[in-house]
């Protein structure tokens, strides 16, 4: 009887784990919003790069254990922590303040501001920071910009426009960075393919 009761308690504890994790995340989000979003962005960005590398190797039919770039997830974590999390946090706050929900066509105005100003600037920062973290020079940056910026921006507009419409207009403010980071797991697969 005791082993069965112990097993039931363990299963109940496992079922409560997501609730406890969510409660802890919400507490940290309330106490340290920028730091929490930065840390979450770092972890999800690193995971996104790791998954992108695995996906690329599977596409090339390579052995997944041989050529993984262990520094790649670190670079993405740095970018997520210092840029994605804080910049996105402040941008979403700016949108709420500058274009409150009661403004006529607020959703469309927010989306246009995001797509036409923030997205190109954010993508430029991504290419610039990654170039720096890879230890490459200005010529390499210019070449990557010529080769990859416009295709990446066009794909960003196609992929992220509906995502950002939902995010900006329907996701609660405190969860917008998290929502975008979860979608970005797939986006990093695309960006990784452009960075080669």
Secondary structure, 3 states (H helix, E strand, C coil): CHHHHHHHHHHHHHHHHHHHHHHHHHHHHHHCHHHHHHHHHHHHHHHHHHHHHHHHHHHCCCCCCCCCCHHHHHHHHHHHHHHHHHHHHHHHHHHHHHCCCCCCCHHHHHHHHHHHHHHHHHHHHHHHHHHHHCCCCHHHHHHHHHHHHHHHHHHHHHHHHHHHHHHHHHCCHHHHHHHHHHHHHHHHHHHHHHCC
